[in-house]
Amino acid sequence: MGTEIGRLAVRRSILIDAPPERVWKEFESFERMRAWFGTGHKLTKYEPRAGALVETDAGHHGDGERLLFAGRVTVFEPPRELTFESDWIGHGWVAPPLITLRLTPALGGTLVELFHHAIERTGTRAAEEHRGFEGGWTNRQLEALRQLAEA
């Protein structure tokens, strides 16, 4: 069934010409995950297991504020789903949004969907947070994953 995607969600997706088991290999270590997910920001901590800490450093916000995110892996189900919290350190959100990466067999390959969701959990500025995340995500991470998995 998978993690329920929250109402305020950013979705990016890509079709990769490889089976889910091959694509999932890029989720199986810090080094492999950093090679593609750390595109556009820096993955600083990751362990491939439920309960592990994930940390990313996205540089600085337009106003100079540091963008450090951290949270626990809530779902680690090879070769189907990775979900983790993404709490903006020091920002004071009520609860962190989630990032879900979902792999689904499709058209002889794998549909990989990236959801940054449950943004409504952040608090009263959820709509503004959602707009910011919608504008910030591109497909660069998924393109990097595709290049590795199809090599």
Secondary structure by P-SEA (a helix, b strand, c coil): ccccccccbbbbbbbbcccccccccccccaaaaaaccccccccccccccccbbbbbbcccccccbbbbbbbcccccccccbbbbbbbcccccccbbbbbbbbbbbcccccbbbbbbccccccccaaaaaaaaaaacccaaaaaaaaaaaac
